[in-house]
Amino acid sequence: MSLAAFECARCGVRVFPRRYFCHGCGAAQWREVDASEGTIDETTLVRHRAGAGGRPPTLLATVITCAGPAVVAKLEAPAARGEAVRLRLDADAAIVADPLPARPPHAAAQSSDRPGAGS
């Protein structure tokens, strides 16, 4: 299951999670927008949790979604700031960030290889 943020139907403010009323204009009508990808902003390792009773540490990240709002997600492996991730909901409805495969260099960087480029 992928993740959605919510956009105010009146003024376009985007939030996560959905609110009762928009903080920008007071409207109560929302539409879902895709928030299935993002970029890691910060990470932390939670070693001690009240009531966790000996569970292993949990790696968390603040992710800035492609829709704009930030979310806190579990990481299953260490990741670096600025790394692109795909966001999903697991069976317990927790947000999980999975690394995206490396993307090829930007096409503009390759334009100088084309005949007539730069003339």
CYANA upper distance limits for C-alpha pairs under 8 A (distance plus 0.5 A):
  1 MET  CA     88 ARG  CA      6.24
  1 MET  CA     89 LEU  CA      6.02
  1 MET  CA     90 ASP  CA      8.02
  2 SER  CA     35 ALA  CA      8.19
  2 SER  CA     36 SER  CA      6.05
  2 SER  CA     87 LEU  CA      7.03
  2 SER  CA     88 ARG  CA      5.14
  2 SER  CA     89 LEU  CA      6.71
  3 LEU  CA     34 ASP  CA      7.18
  3 LEU  CA     35 ALA  CA      5.79
  3 LEU  CA     36 SER  CA      5.49
  3 LEU  CA     87 LEU  CA      6.79
  3 LEU  CA     88 ARG  CA      6.19
  3 LEU  CA     89 LEU  CA      7.22
  3 LEU  CA     95 ILE  CA      8.42
  4 ALA  CA     32 GLU  CA      6.33
  4 ALA  CA     33 VAL  CA      5.96
  4 ALA  CA     34 ASP  CA      5.38
  4 ALA  CA     35 ALA  CA      5.26
  4 ALA  CA     36 SER  CA      7.26
  5 ALA  CA     14 ARG  CA      7.26
  5 ALA  CA     15 VAL  CA      6.43
  5 ALA  CA     16 PHE  CA      5.64
  5 ALA  CA     17 PRO  CA      7.13
  5 ALA  CA     18 ARG  CA      7.77
  5 ALA  CA     32 GLU  CA      6.30
  5 ALA  CA     33 VAL  CA      5.80
  5 ALA  CA     34 ASP  CA      6.88
  5 ALA  CA     35 ALA  CA      6.15
  5 ALA  CA     67 ALA  CA      7.15
  5 ALA  CA     69 PRO  CA      7.77
  6 PHE  CA     14 ARG  CA      5.94
  6 PHE  CA     15 VAL  CA      5.84
  6 PHE  CA     16 PHE  CA      6.75
  6 PHE  CA     17 PRO  CA      7.66
  6 PHE  CA     18 ARG  CA      6.27
  6 PHE  CA     30 TRP  CA      6.40
  6 PHE  CA     31 ARG  CA      6.08
  6 PHE  CA     32 GLU  CA      5.19
  6 PHE  CA     33 VAL  CA      6.29
  7 GLU  CA     12 GLY  CA      5.91
  7 GLU  CA     13 VAL  CA      6.00
  7 GLU  CA     14 ARG  CA      4.80
  7 GLU  CA     15 VAL  CA      7.00
  7 GLU  CA     30 TRP  CA      5.92
  7 GLU  CA     31 ARG  CA      5.81
  7 GLU  CA     32 GLU  CA      6.81
  7 GLU  CA     33 VAL  CA      7.13
  8 CYS  CA     12 GLY  CA      5.20
  8 CYS  CA     13 VAL  CA      5.78
  8 CYS  CA     14 ARG  CA      6.93
  8 CYS  CA     22 CYS  CA      6.94
  8 CYS  CA     27 ALA  CA      7.64
  8 CYS  CA     28 ALA  CA      8.02
  8 CYS  CA     29 GLN  CA      6.59
  8 CYS  CA     30 TRP  CA      5.22
  8 CYS  CA     31 ARG  CA      7.09
  9 ALA  CA     27 ALA  CA      8.32
  9 ALA  CA     29 GLN  CA      6.05
  9 ALA  CA     30 TRP  CA      5.80
  9 ALA  CA     31 ARG  CA      6.81
 10 ARG  CA     25 CYS  CA      8.09
 10 ARG  CA     27 ALA  CA      7.17
 10 ARG  CA     29 GLN  CA      7.94
 11 CYS  CA     24 GLY  CA      7.63
 11 CYS  CA     25 CYS  CA      7.16
 13 VAL  CA     22 CYS  CA      7.84
 13 VAL  CA     24 GLY  CA      7.07
 14 ARG  CA     67 ALA  CA      7.78
 14 ARG  CA     68 GLY  CA      7.34
 14 ARG  CA     69 PRO  CA      7.13
 15 VAL  CA     19 ARG  CA      8.04
 15 VAL  CA     68 GLY  CA      8.36
 15 VAL  CA     69 PRO  CA      6.13
 16 PHE  CA     69 PRO  CA      6.49
 16 PHE  CA     70 ALA  CA      7.96
 16 PHE  CA     71 VAL  CA      7.85
 18 ARG  CA     30 TRP  CA      8.27
 19 ARG  CA     28 ALA  CA      8.50
 20 TYR  CA     28 ALA  CA      6.52
 21 PHE  CA     26 GLY  CA      5.73
 21 PHE  CA     27 ALA  CA      6.00
 21 PHE  CA     28 ALA  CA      5.15
 21 PHE  CA     29 GLN  CA      8.41
 22 CYS  CA     26 GLY  CA      5.15
 22 CYS  CA     27 ALA  CA      5.78
 22 CYS  CA     28 ALA  CA      6.72
 33 VAL  CA     67 ALA  CA      7.29
 34 ASP  CA     66 CYS  CA      8.07
 34 ASP  CA     67 ALA  CA      6.92
 35 ALA  CA     65 THR  CA      6.00
 35 ALA  CA     66 CYS  CA      6.04
 35 ALA  CA     67 ALA  CA      5.71
 35 ALA  CA     87 LEU  CA      7.94
 36 SER  CA     65 THR  CA      7.73
 36 SER  CA     66 CYS  CA      7.78
 36 SER  CA     86 ARG  CA      6.17
 36 SER  CA     87 LEU  CA      5.28
 36 SER  CA     88 ARG  CA      7.12
 37 GLU  CA     65 THR  CA      6.29
 37 GLU  CA     66 CYS  CA      6.09
 37 GLU  CA     84 ALA  CA      7.80
 37 GLU  CA     85 VAL  CA      6.16
 37 GLU  CA     86 ARG  CA      4.84
 37 GLU  CA     87 LEU  CA      5.95
 38 GLY  CA     63 VAL  CA      6.46
 38 GLY  CA     64 ILE  CA      5.85
 38 GLY  CA     65 THR  CA      4.50
 38 GLY  CA     66 CYS  CA      5.51
 38 GLY  CA     84 ALA  CA      6.30
 38 GLY  CA     85 VAL  CA      5.95
 38 GLY  CA     86 ARG  CA      6.98
 38 GLY  CA     87 LEU  CA      7.78
 39 THR  CA     63 VAL  CA      5.91
 39 THR  CA     64 ILE  CA      5.85
 39 THR  CA     65 THR  CA      7.03
 39 THR  CA     66 CYS  CA      8.33
 39 THR  CA     81 ARG  CA      8.11
 39 THR  CA     82 GLY  CA      5.95
 39 THR  CA     83 GLU  CA      6.03
 39 THR  CA     84 ALA  CA      5.10
 39 THR  CA     85 VAL  CA      6.48
 40 ILE  CA     61 ALA  CA      6.95
 40 ILE  CA     62 THR  CA      6.56
 40 ILE  CA     63 VAL  CA      5.00
 40 ILE  CA     64 ILE  CA      6.95
 40 ILE  CA     79 ALA  CA      8.29
 40 ILE  CA     80 ALA  CA      7.48
 40 ILE  CA     81 ARG  CA      5.57
 40 ILE  CA     82 GLY  CA      5.62
 40 ILE  CA     83 GLU  CA      5.98
 40 ILE  CA     84 ALA  CA      7.10
 40 ILE  CA     85 VAL  CA      7.72
 41 ASP  CA     61 ALA  CA      7.69
 41 ASP  CA     62 THR  CA      6.02
 41 ASP  CA     63 VAL  CA      6.04
 41 ASP  CA     64 ILE  CA      7.03
 41 ASP  CA     81 ARG  CA      5.76
 41 ASP  CA     82 GLY  CA      6.69
 42 GLU  CA     61 ALA  CA      6.02
 42 GLU  CA     62 THR  CA      5.67
 42 GLU  CA     63 VAL  CA      7.82
 42 GLU  CA     81 ARG  CA      6.52
 43 THR  CA     59 LEU  CA      7.73
 43 THR  CA     60 LEU  CA      6.10
 43 THR  CA     61 ALA  CA      4.69
 43 THR  CA     62 THR  CA      6.83
 43 THR  CA     79 ALA  CA      8.34
 43 THR  CA     80 ALA  CA      8.37
 43 THR  CA     81 ARG  CA      8.04
 44 THR  CA     59 LEU  CA      6.46
 44 THR  CA     60 LEU  CA      5.87
 44 THR  CA     61 ALA  CA      6.87
 45 LEU  CA     57 PRO  CA      7.02
 45 LEU  CA     58 THR  CA      6.24
 45 LEU  CA     59 LEU  CA      5.04
 45 LEU  CA     60 LEU  CA      6.72
 46 VAL  CA     57 PRO  CA      5.95
 46 VAL  CA     58 THR  CA      5.62
 46 VAL  CA     59 LEU  CA      6.77
 46 VAL  CA     60 LEU  CA      7.90
 47 ARG  CA     56 PRO  CA      7.74
 47 ARG  CA     57 PRO  CA      4.93
 47 ARG  CA     58 THR  CA      7.17
 48 HIS  CA     52 ALA  CA      8.00
 48 HIS  CA     57 PRO  CA      7.55
 49 ARG  CA     53 GLY  CA      8.47
 58 THR  CA     74 LYS  CA      7.76
 58 THR  CA     75 LEU  CA      8.33
 59 LEU  CA     74 LYS  CA      6.46
 59 LEU  CA     75 LEU  CA      5.86
 59 LEU  CA     76 GLU  CA      7.54
 59 LEU  CA     77 ALA  CA      8.09
 59 LEU  CA     78 PRO  CA      7.87
 60 LEU  CA     72 VAL  CA      7.24
 60 LEU  CA     73 ALA  CA      6.13
 60 LEU  CA     74 LYS  CA      5.09
 60 LEU  CA     75 LEU  CA      6.07
 61 ALA  CA     72 VAL  CA      6.09
 61 ALA  CA     73 ALA  CA      5.83
 61 ALA  CA     74 LYS  CA      6.86
 61 ALA  CA     75 LEU  CA      7.20
 62 THR  CA     70 ALA  CA      6.99
 62 THR  CA     71 VAL  CA      6.19
 62 THR  CA     72 VAL  CA      5.07
 62 THR  CA     73 ALA  CA      6.92
 63 VAL  CA     70 ALA  CA      5.92
 63 VAL  CA     71 VAL  CA      5.86
 63 VAL  CA     72 VAL  CA      6.70
 63 VAL  CA     73 ALA  CA      7.47
 64 ILE  CA     68 GLY  CA      6.69
 64 ILE  CA     69 PRO  CA      6.52
 64 ILE  CA     70 ALA  CA      4.83
 64 ILE  CA     71 VAL  CA      7.10
 65 THR  CA     69 PRO  CA      6.26
 65 THR  CA     70 ALA  CA      6.33
 65 THR  CA     71 VAL  CA      7.71
 72 VAL  CA     95 ILE  CA      7.75
 73 ALA  CA     87 LEU  CA      8.40
 73 ALA  CA     94 ALA  CA      7.94
 73 ALA  CA     95 ILE  CA      5.36
 73 ALA  CA     96 VAL  CA      5.49
 73 ALA  CA     97 ALA  CA      6.31
 74 LYS  CA     94 ALA  CA      8.09
 74 LYS  CA     95 ILE  CA      6.76
 74 LYS  CA     96 VAL  CA      5.17
 74 LYS  CA     97 ALA  CA      6.56
 75 LEU  CA     79 ALA  CA      8.19
 75 LEU  CA     96 VAL  CA      6.60
 75 LEU  CA     97 ALA  CA      5.99
 75 LEU  CA     98 ASP  CA      7.39
 76 GLU  CA     96 VAL  CA      8.33
 76 GLU  CA     97 ALA  CA      8.19
 76 GLU  CA     98 ASP  CA      7.90
 79 ALA  CA     83 GLU  CA      7.22
 79 ALA  CA     99 PRO  CA      8.24
 83 GLU  CA     99 PRO  CA      7.86
 84 ALA  CA     99 PRO  CA      6.71
 84 ALA  CA    100 LEU  CA      6.22
 85 VAL  CA     97 ALA  CA      6.19
 85 VAL  CA     98 ASP  CA      5.75
 85 VAL  CA     99 PRO  CA      4.87
 85 VAL  CA    100 LEU  CA      5.46
 86 ARG  CA     97 ALA  CA      6.11
 86 ARG  CA     98 ASP  CA      5.69
 86 ARG  CA     99 PRO  CA      6.76
 86 ARG  CA    100 LEU  CA      6.57
 87 LEU  CA     95 ILE  CA      7.13
 87 LEU  CA     96 VAL  CA      6.19
 87 LEU  CA     97 ALA  CA      5.20
 87 LEU  CA     98 ASP  CA      6.95
 88 ARG  CA     95 ILE  CA      6.19
 88 ARG  CA     96 VAL  CA      5.89
 88 ARG  CA     97 ALA  CA      7.16
 89 LEU  CA     93 ALA  CA      5.53
 89 LEU  CA     94 ALA  CA      5.87
 89 LEU  CA     95 ILE  CA      5.19
 89 LEU  CA     96 VAL  CA      6.56
 90 ASP  CA     94 ALA  CA      5.97
 90 ASP  CA     95 ILE  CA      7.03
 90 ASP  CA     96 VAL  CA      7.19
105 PRO  CA    109 ALA  CA      7.49
105 PRO  CA    110 GLN  CA      8.39
106 HIS  CA    110 GLN  CA      7.69
107 ALA  CA    111 SER  CA      7.00
108 ALA  CA    112 SER  CA      8.49
110 GLN  CA    114 ARG  CA      8.15
111 SER  CA    117 ALA  CA      6.86
112 SER  CA    117 ALA  CA      5.76
112 SER  CA    118 GLY  CA      7.02
113 ASP  CA    117 ALA  CA      7.60
